[in-house]
């Protein structure tokens, strides 16, 4: 009997010691990190909890999980709302992670944090189960570590006006399978459009976003349409059949070095494609077309930037001449998009390094994909005909600093585990980007994150003549004529024609160059000719 009691006491002591050690280990692990809630499956909650515990650089630890997305299908919204409010109150959580498969819960969480003085962040994350396969993908790292990468807090976004424009309407998105286009589709689907027309050139990406909308968002009214935006007959047919109310034109070739080596194709897609879509939107009586532009359109040094500036000019030339409103939204780089710097860094790290940066002083404006798209939606709601809306991107981020932060988020040490090397500035690149030309003033809007650029309107007859020159140049593969026409439309375009086919080498020595004052971009006098909606844009 005494032996049994002694054994019992020993076992109790062992258990007690184990619990104390576990508590101390957890306390040590959570030291310096902030509490967070997780909404998703139980297994994924365990995965992300372990991941955050072993990667304290992210600065979070999971204090509460909600499996099966709060079981929204089994609870009334008010009950689910109270559940989240209580959890936030008792845990003091400063962040709520929502697994992308449970996006339907996001409105409930947003309502729960709305009444809090210092509301927690809401981060939608990719499937954490990928971590089990060692697939620490770029999107997951960006979802969790956007603050560390951007060196700033989240942008305030107010989407209350967006629903009025989209709900029960037909919305069309070009480039729907791309990084920005697919995120547009995700966020638009939440506002319950009557139909969402997914226009794209890649069948796999279109199929993927259509399936994601159905499985993760419960949205089954997406219509995938295979089409080339530069194919005038096909685009007119699509617009005639579906009669979209709002159009988001996201289709574009955006990779600067690639475009330098494929000038004709870039002009065909970025310029002729924009003209085709604009004509089709006006002919179909769309309420508004929103062009997604880039900061590289300002004082462009690359063909890509020049083509996007011309796309802006095309949309401005349509302003006040048709019932359709044309709005351009200009913003910088987005984190984790396909072909982005972070995607390249991840590929280089997976192959043993080094991570390559073109120049130590290279810097860019950055946003996360979700916040950039949310601001695009808000700019759509408040933008007026002919305006170029400029997203407030915060301070530019040094690319070397970004690379180091990304390496740390992967649990590695920059310079020790992963070396960083410099390759030299590539053709068409600048050390820094601008969001405004020298001639553009800014007007504040109701959202401090969105500004309106004040610009003169380009005469549509000038656009029409340039389009004819571009069509002919593409038909005969005359890159010199294309560059000449680009300079005529965009006098601030600075481009060295000798480096069109040049390739960067590791022997390039980065040099600090004092930027020259770019020439003023002089616009022709404003005129008001009627737009010929039956313009042919065939090559």
C-alpha positions in Angstrom: 0.0 0.0 0.0 2.8 2.4 1.0 4.6 1.6 -2.3 1.5 2.4 -4.3 1.0 5.7 -2.5 4.7 6.5 -3.1 4.4 5.7 -6.8 1.3 7.9 -7.0 3.1 10.8 -5.4 6.0 10.4 -7.8 3.7 10.3 -10.8 1.9 13.5 -9.6 5.2 15.2 -9.2 6.3 14.2 -12.7 3.0 15.5 -14.2 3.3 18.7 -12.2 6.9 19.3 -13.3 6.0 18.6 -16.9 3.1 21.1 -16.8 5.4 23.7 -15.2 8.0 23.1 -17.8 5.5 23.3 -20.6 4.1 26.5 -19.2 7.5 28.0 -18.9 8.4 26.9 -22.5 5.2 28.4 -23.8 5.8 31.6 -21.9 9.4 31.8 -23.2 8.1 31.0 -26.8 5.5 33.7 -26.5 7.8 36.3 -25.0 7.8 39.5 -27.1 5.0 38.3 -29.4 1.4 39.5 -29.6 -1.7 37.4 -29.1 -3.8 36.4 -32.1 -7.0 34.5 -33.0 -7.2 32.0 -35.8 -10.3 31.2 -37.8 -10.1 28.0 -39.9 -9.8 24.3 -39.5 -8.4 22.8 -36.3 -5.5 21.1 -38.0 -4.4 24.3 -39.7 -4.7 26.2 -36.4 -2.2 23.8 -34.9 0.1 24.1 -38.0 0.1 27.9 -37.9 0.5 28.0 -34.1 3.6 25.8 -34.4 4.9 27.9 -37.3 4.5 31.2 -35.4 6.1 29.6 -32.3 9.2 28.6 -34.2 9.3 31.9 -36.2 9.1 34.6 -33.5 10.1 37.2 -36.1 6.4 37.4 -37.2 5.6 38.6 -33.7 2.4 36.6 -33.0 1.2 33.6 -31.1 -2.2 31.9 -31.3 -4.3 32.2 -28.2 -7.6 31.0 -29.5 -8.8 29.0 -32.5 -12.2 28.7 -34.2 -12.5 25.5 -36.2 -14.8 25.3 -39.2 -15.0 29.1 -39.5 -17.0 29.6 -36.4 -19.4 27.1 -37.8 -21.2 29.9 -39.5 -23.5 27.6 -41.3 -24.8 26.3 -37.9 -25.0 29.7 -36.0 -26.9 32.8 -36.4 -24.7 35.8 -37.4 -25.5 37.6 -34.1 -24.4 34.6 -32.1 -21.2 34.3 -34.1 -20.6 38.0 -33.7 -20.9 37.8 -29.9 -18.6 34.8 -29.8 -15.8 36.8 -31.6 -16.4 39.9 -29.5 -16.1 37.9 -26.3 -12.9 36.2 -27.5 -11.4 39.6 -28.5 -12.3 41.0 -25.1 -10.9 38.1 -23.0 -7.8 37.4 -25.1 -6.7 41.0 -25.9 -5.8 39.7 -29.4 -4.2 42.3 -31.6 -4.7 40.3 -34.8 -7.2 37.9 -36.3 -6.0 35.4 -38.9 -8.7 34.1 -41.2 -7.9 31.1 -43.4 -8.7 32.0 -47.0 -11.2 29.1 -47.3 -13.3 30.8 -44.6 -13.6 34.2 -46.1 -17.3 34.2 -45.5 -16.5 34.8 -41.8 -14.6 38.1 -42.6 -17.6 40.4 -42.4 -18.5 39.0 -39.0 -14.9 39.6 -37.7 -14.9 43.1 -39.2 -18.1 43.9 -37.4 -16.6 42.5 -34.1 -13.5 44.7 -34.3 -15.4 47.9 -35.5 -16.3 49.0 -31.9 -12.8 48.6 -30.5 -10.7 51.7 -29.8 -7.5 50.1 -31.1 -9.0 47.5 -33.5 -7.0 44.3 -34.2 -5.7 43.7 -37.6 -7.5 41.2 -39.8 -5.1 39.1 -42.0 -6.4 36.6 -44.6 -3.8 33.8 -44.9 -3.3 31.1 -47.5 -3.7 27.5 -46.6 -1.2 26.8 -43.7 -1.3 23.1 -44.6 1.2 23.9 -47.4 3.8 24.4 -44.6 3.8 20.6 -43.9 5.1 20.1 -47.4 7.9 22.6 -46.9 6.0 24.9 -49.3 6.4 28.1 -47.4 5.1 30.0 -50.3 5.5 33.7 -51.0 1.8 34.5 -50.5 1.7 32.9 -47.1 4.8 34.9 -46.0 3.3 38.1 -47.3 0.0 37.4 -45.6 1.7 37.0 -42.2 4.6 39.4 -42.5 3.3 42.3 -44.5 4.1 44.8 -41.7 7.6 43.7 -41.4 8.1 43.8 -45.2 6.4 47.1 -45.8 7.7 48.7 -42.6 4.4 50.3 -41.8 0.9 49.5 -40.5 -2.1 48.5 -42.5 -3.9 51.1 -44.7 -7.4 52.3 -43.5 -10.0 51.2 -46.1 -13.7 52.0 -46.2 -15.6 49.9 -48.6 -19.1 51.0 -47.6 -19.6 52.8 -51.0 -18.5 49.8 -53.0 -21.5 47.6 -52.4 -23.8 50.2 -53.9 -22.0 50.1 -57.2 -21.6 46.3 -57.4 -24.5 44.6 -55.7 -26.8 42.9 -58.2 -24.8 44.3 -61.1 -22.8 42.5 -63.8 -19.1 43.2 -63.3 -16.4 42.3 -65.8 -12.7 41.9 -65.0 -10.0 41.6 -67.6 -6.8 39.8 -66.6 -9.0 37.9 -64.1 -6.5 35.1 -63.7 -3.6 37.3 -62.7 -2.4 38.2 -59.2 -4.4 41.5 -59.1 -7.2 40.4 -61.3 -7.9 37.3 -59.2 -7.9 39.3 -56.0 -10.3 41.7 -57.6 -12.6 38.8 -58.3 -12.4 37.6 -54.7 -13.2 40.9 -53.2 -15.9 41.7 -55.7 -17.7 38.4 -55.1 -18.3 39.4 -51.4 -20.5 42.3 -52.6 -22.9 39.9 -54.3 -22.8 40.9 -58.0 -25.4 39.4 -60.3 -22.7 38.0 -62.5 -18.9 38.2 -62.5 -17.4 37.9 -66.0 -13.8 36.6 -65.8 -12.0 37.6 -69.0 -8.5 36.2 -69.5 -6.1 34.6 -71.9 -5.0 31.6 -69.8 -7.4 28.8 -69.3 -5.8 27.3 -66.2 -5.7 30.5 -64.3 -9.4 31.3 -65.2 -10.5 27.8 -64.2 -8.5 28.1 -60.9 -10.2 31.4 -59.8 -13.6 30.2 -60.9 -13.2 27.1 -58.7 -11.8 29.1 -55.8 -14.8 31.5 -55.9 -17.2 28.6 -55.8 -15.5 26.5 -53.1 -14.1 29.2 -50.7 -16.5 32.1 -51.3 -19.7 30.3 -52.2 -20.0 32.4 -55.3 -21.3 30.4 -58.3 -22.2 33.2 -60.7 -18.7 33.6 -62.2 -18.5 33.2 -66.0 -15.0 32.4 -67.4 -14.4 33.9 -70.8 -11.3 33.1 -72.8 -10.4 36.1 -74.9 -7.4 38.3 -76.0 -8.2 41.9 -75.0 -6.6 43.1 -78.3 -9.0 41.0 -80.3 -11.6 43.7 -81.2 -14.3 41.4 -82.6 -14.1 39.0 -79.7 -14.2 41.7 -77.0 -17.1 43.5 -78.7 -19.0 40.2 -78.8 -18.3 39.6 -75.1 -19.5 43.1 -74.1 -22.5 42.9 -76.3 -23.5 39.6 -74.8 -23.0 40.3 -71.1 -23.5 44.1 -70.9 -21.4 44.7 -67.9 -22.2 47.6 -65.6 -18.7 48.0 -64.2 -15.4 47.0 -65.9 -12.0 46.6 -64.3 -9.3 46.5 -66.9 -6.4 44.7 -65.2 -5.0 42.8 -68.2 -1.5 44.0 -69.0 2.1 42.9 -69.6 3.9 44.3 -66.6 7.4 42.7 -66.4 9.8 45.5 -67.3 12.8 43.5 -68.7 10.5 41.1 -70.5 8.6 43.9 -72.2 11.9 45.5 -73.3 12.5 42.4 -75.4 9.0 42.1 -76.6 8.0 45.6 -77.5 5.4 44.8 -80.2 3.5 42.4 -78.1 3.5 44.8 -75.1 2.1 47.6 -77.2 -0.5 45.3 -78.7 -1.7 44.2 -75.2 -1.2 47.3 -73.1 -2.2 50.0 -75.6 -4.3 48.4 -78.4 -6.0 46.2 -75.8 -6.9 49.2 -73.6 -8.3 51.0 -76.7 -10.4 47.9 -77.7 -11.8 47.5 -74.1 -12.5 51.2 -73.8 -14.4 51.3 -77.2 -16.4 48.2 -76.2 -17.3 49.6 -72.8 -18.5 52.8 -74.3 -20.5 51.0 -77.1 -22.1 48.6 -74.5 -23.2 51.5 -72.3 -21.1 50.5 -69.3 -21.5 52.8 -66.3 -17.8 52.9 -65.5 -14.4 51.5 -66.7 -11.5 51.4 -64.2 -8.0 51.1 -65.6 -5.4 49.6 -63.3 -2.2 51.6 -63.9 1.3 51.8 -62.4 3.7 54.3 -60.9 6.0 53.3 -63.8 3.8 55.4 -66.0 5.2 58.5 -64.4 8.3 60.0 -66.3 8.7 56.5 -67.8 12.1 55.1 -68.6 10.8 51.7 -69.7 8.6 50.6 -72.6 6.2 49.1 -70.1 5.8 52.3 -68.2 5.3 54.3 -71.4 2.6 51.9 -72.6 0.7 52.2 -69.3 1.0 56.0 -69.5 -0.6 55.8 -73.0 -3.3 53.6 -71.6 -4.1 56.3 -69.1 -4.2 58.9 -71.9 -6.6 56.7 -73.9 -9.0 56.5 -71.0 -8.7 60.3 -70.3 -9.4 61.0 -74.0 -12.8 59.2 -73.7 -13.8 61.3 -70.7 -17.0 63.5 -71.1 -17.6 62.2 -74.6 -19.7 59.1 -73.8 -22.1 58.2 -71.0 -19.4 55.8 -69.7 -17.1 57.1 -67.0 -13.4 56.3 -67.4 -11.2 56.2 -64.2 -7.5 55.2 -63.9 -6.0 54.0 -60.7 -2.3 54.4 -60.3 -0.3 52.5 -57.7 3.2 50.9 -57.1 4.4 47.3 -56.7 2.4 44.7 -54.8 3.9 42.1 -52.6 4.0 38.5 -53.7 2.5 38.9 -57.2 3.7 36.5 -59.9 7.0 37.6 -61.3 7.6 40.0 -58.3 10.8 40.6 -56.5 9.7 38.4 -53.6 8.9 35.5 -55.9 12.3 35.7 -57.4 13.9 35.9 -54.0 12.1 32.8 -52.9 13.2 30.9 -56.0 16.8 32.0 -55.4 16.7 31.0 -51.7 15.3 27.6 -52.6 18.2 27.1 -54.9 20.8 28.0 -52.3 21.2 31.7 -53.1 22.4 34.3 -53.5 19.5 36.7 -53.5 20.2 39.3 -56.2 19.3 43.0 -56.0 20.1 45.3 -58.9 21.4 48.2 -56.9 22.0 49.0 -53.1 19.9 52.2 -53.5 17.1 50.7 -55.5 13.7 51.5 -53.9 10.1 51.0 -54.8 6.6 51.7 -53.5 4.9 48.6 -52.2 1.5 47.4 -51.0 0.0 44.1 -50.2 -2.2 42.7 -52.9 -5.4 42.7 -50.8 -5.1 46.3 -49.6 -4.1 47.6 -53.1 -7.2 45.9 -54.5 -9.5 47.2 -51.7 -8.3 50.8 -52.5 -8.9 50.2 -56.2 -12.5 49.2 -55.4 -12.9 52.3 -53.3 -11.3 54.5 -56.0 -13.8 53.0 -58.4 -16.7 54.1 -56.1 -15.4 57.7 -55.6 -13.6 58.4 -58.9 -15.1 60.6 -61.5 -14.9 60.7 -65.3 -11.4 61.3 -66.6 -9.7 61.2 -63.2 -6.4 59.5 -62.4 -6.7 58.3 -58.8 -3.4 57.8 -57.1 -3.1 55.4 -54.1 -1.1 56.6 -51.1 1.6 54.1 -51.0 3.5 55.3 -47.9 7.2 55.7 -48.0 9.2 53.8 -50.7 10.9 50.6 -49.5 14.6 49.9 -50.1 14.9 46.6 -52.0 17.9 45.4 -50.0 16.0 46.1 -46.8 13.0 44.2 -48.2 15.2 41.3 -49.2 16.7 41.0 -45.7 13.3 41.2 -44.0 12.0 38.5 -46.4 15.0 36.2 -45.6 14.3 36.6 -41.8 10.7 35.8 -42.3 11.8 32.4 -43.7 13.8 31.8 -40.5 17.2 32.5 -42.2 19.9 35.0 -41.6 20.7 37.5 -44.4 24.3 37.6 -45.3 25.1 34.4 -43.3 22.6 31.8 -44.4 21.7 33.7 -47.6 24.1 36.0 -49.3 22.9 39.1 -51.2 24.7 40.2 -54.4 24.2 43.2 -56.7 23.8 42.8 -60.5 23.4 46.3 -61.9 20.4 48.2 -63.1 18.6 46.5 -66.0 17.4 48.2 -69.2 14.3 50.4 -68.5 14.8 50.5 -64.7 15.1 53.5 -62.5 16.5 53.8 -59.0 13.2 55.1 -57.7 9.7 55.5 -59.0 7.3 58.5 -58.7 3.5 58.6 -58.3 3.0 62.0 -60.1 4.4 63.8 -63.1 5.9 67.3 -62.6 2.7 68.8 -64.1 0.2 66.9 -62.0 -1.3 68.5 -58.9 -3.2 66.5 -56.2 -6.7 66.9 -54.9 -7.8 65.2 -51.7 -10.7 62.7 -51.7 -12.9 61.5 -48.8 -10.3 58.7 -48.2 -6.9 59.8 -47.1 -5.4 56.8 -48.9 -6.6 58.0 -52.3 -5.7 61.2 -54.1 -6.9 62.6 -57.5 -4.3 63.8 -59.9 -5.1 66.9 -61.8 -4.4 66.5 -65.5 -5.2 68.0 -68.9 -7.3 65.8 -71.3 -5.7 64.5 -74.5 -7.6 65.1 -77.7 -9.1 61.8 -78.9 -8.1 62.5 -82.5 -4.5 62.4 -81.4 -5.1 59.0 -79.7 -6.9 57.7 -82.8 -4.0 58.7 -85.1 -1.4 57.1 -82.7 -3.4 53.9 -82.6 -3.2 53.6 -86.4 0.6 54.1 -86.2 0.9 51.5 -83.5 -1.2 49.0 -85.5 0.9 49.5 -88.6 4.2 49.2 -86.6 3.1 46.0 -85.0 2.0 44.6 -88.3 5.5 45.1 -89.8 7.4 44.6 -86.5 8.8 48.1 -86.6 10.1 48.8 -83.0 11.7 52.1 -84.0 8.3 53.5 -85.2 6.7 52.2 -81.9 9.3 54.1 -79.9 8.9 57.2 -82.0 5.1 57.1 -81.5 5.5 56.5 -77.8 7.7 59.6 -77.5 5.3 61.7 -79.4 2.5 60.8 -77.0 4.6 60.8 -73.9 7.4 63.4 -74.3 8.8 62.6 -70.8 9.6 59.1 -72.0 13.3 58.6 -71.6 14.6 55.4 -73.3 17.9 54.2 -74.6 17.0 52.4 -77.8 20.4 50.7 -77.8 19.5 48.6 -74.8 16.3 47.1 -76.1 17.9 43.6 -76.4 20.6 44.0 -73.7 20.8 41.6 -70.9 22.1 42.4 -67.4 25.3 40.7 -66.3 26.9 40.1 -62.9 29.8 42.3 -63.8 27.7 45.4 -64.0 29.0 48.0 -61.5 26.1 49.9 -59.9 26.7 53.7 -60.1 24.8 56.5 -58.3 23.5 58.7 -61.1 22.1 62.2 -60.4 18.6 62.2 -62.0 18.1 64.7 -64.8 15.1 66.9 -64.9 12.7 65.2 -67.4 11.1 67.2 -70.2 7.6 68.5 -69.6 4.8 66.5 -70.9 3.0 68.9 -73.1 -0.6 68.0 -74.0 -2.3 69.1 -77.2 -5.2 71.6 -77.0 -8.5 70.1 -75.7 -11.0 69.4 -78.4 -14.4 67.5 -78.3 -14.8 65.4 -81.3 -17.3 62.5 -81.2 -15.8 59.1 -80.6 -16.4 56.6 -83.4 -17.5 53.6 -81.4 -17.2 51.3 -84.4 -13.4 52.0 -84.7 -11.7 48.9 -86.1 -8.7 47.8 -84.0 -7.6 44.8 -86.0 -4.0 44.2 -87.0 
